[in-house]
Amino acid sequence: MACLFCSIVAGDIPSRQVYADEHAIAFLDIGPWKRGHTLVIPRRHVDDVLAADEALTEIAPAIGATARLLTDRLGADGLNMLSSAGPVAGQEVFHLHVHLVPRYAGDPGLRRLFDRDPSIDLDEVYAAITGP
């Protein structure tokens, strides 16, 4: 089976890309936990954070830039960062990805982090991040 995220990198599958550089791209998660939930992935295929020593280092600038973009443009009060390695850790797409999840004062804490919010309008969030 082809890698979903490699297909996104190649442009074969559309995404709401909010950041890109030579090593990584960042795009909105289609099943967001919170408003602005974004994935940062390396352009090259790497299974997970344990698979290649330098992969996380390569995408670190994109993680930092995207985190600042999300908090600045969306008015977030904080941010969670998460990456899972392997099925037992809950990894579902086997291409390294880092979840950046903006957090807001009215919805704090780790226990509420993983509740998907179907009311989030991805087009509105995308416009808020990428607009003027």
Secondary structure by P-SEA (a helix, b strand, c coil): cccaaaaaaaccccccccccccccccccccccccccbbbbbbccccccccccccccccaaaaaaaaaaaaaaaacccccccccccccccccccccbbbbbbbbccccccccccccccccccaaaaaaaaccc
